[in-house]
Amino acid sequence: MAEWATYVIAREDGGHEVYEARFGAVGLDLDLLAGPDVLVPLLRSRGVAEWRDEGLCQAAALIDLRSRTLLFFAWEGPITQMRHRAVMWDALRGAWPGWELLWTYDGPAELRTHLGLDPEDVRYRGGRTIPDAALGVDDEELAERDPMVRVVTVGADRCYVLSAGNDHPVAEGPAVLERLAGAPDHHRCEVAAESGLHVDPDRRRVGWWLLGAAARAPEMASRWPGWTVEFWQDRWEEHIRASAGRFSPPAAIRWRALAELRNEARERRSALGAAVLRTP
């Protein structure tokens, strides 16, 4: 099964080029550590490709040579893990000196918007929102170091943990409260989730975040008419505060995270080869 990654180079003359890697989605962040001087020539040695829709494009990067801006996102990789997020950002800034680095929470559609192209051309037409299942308190996924889970807290007394494979629960709107009403209450989530949602029914306020990307992320407020919706981007600390500690993930240990990142970069096997070894 392919894991598609899309790369786009915006040229100085205003045009752009599209390339792709069939198995490049898992590790795109590690490949970006090669920096623009290595990455751009390598991409241009490949055949050009077409845009893939957000249902198939699992990671993407846009390298804007005019504005020296890098826009990117991924569904998997160190940068989507709580324990590695901060050190990976620092490593990427070091590999792209003088560049502005931006995470595209709306996936490939946001890359097209940056280029002045119609984002609707890469929208997935898959139909209705697909919710993730609620997990039991003893589900084996919770024992993983980087579990693929989402955390949903409601008020100051309820906490649910969901699998993470479909749509973010914020996309369900207020219906998510009814759906989870009979789900197992974890009382407190202490694992490193990859996304989350906090709902305050009394104040009719919602806050949500994620470490990956979500289709139509800027439009999620429209799913909650009459509610105040805050998009916290990747700031899970906001969720910790809003939930009064119901969500309490483990703190990252910087020196350990950096050592692990260096090891992952060395082990990365891709078309970039030894260039990936350029870690800080």
CORCORGI-V391602 format. One record per run of one state. SS is the DSSP state (2 for helix, 1 for strand, 0 for the rest). FROM is the first residue (numbers start at 1). TO is the last residue. Records with the same first field share a line. If there is no record, write none. Layout:
SS=FROM-TO + FROM-TO
This chain:
0=1-2 + 11-15 + 22-22 + 24-27 + 33-35 + 45-56 + 65-68 + 75-77 + 81-81 + 96-99 + 104-107 + 115-118 + 123-133 + 135-139 + 144-148 + 155-157 + 164-168 + 173-174 + 181-188 + 190-194 + 201-204 + 211-216 + 224-227 + 232-235 + 243-246 + 248-253 + 268-272 + 278-280
1=3-10 + 16-21 + 23-23 + 57-64 + 69-74 + 100-103 + 134-134 + 149-154 + 158-163 + 189-189 + 195-200 + 205-210 + 228-231 + 247-247
2=28-32 + 36-44 + 78-80 + 82-95 + 108-114 + 119-122 + 140-143 + 169-172 + 175-180 + 217-223 + 236-242 + 254-267 + 273-277
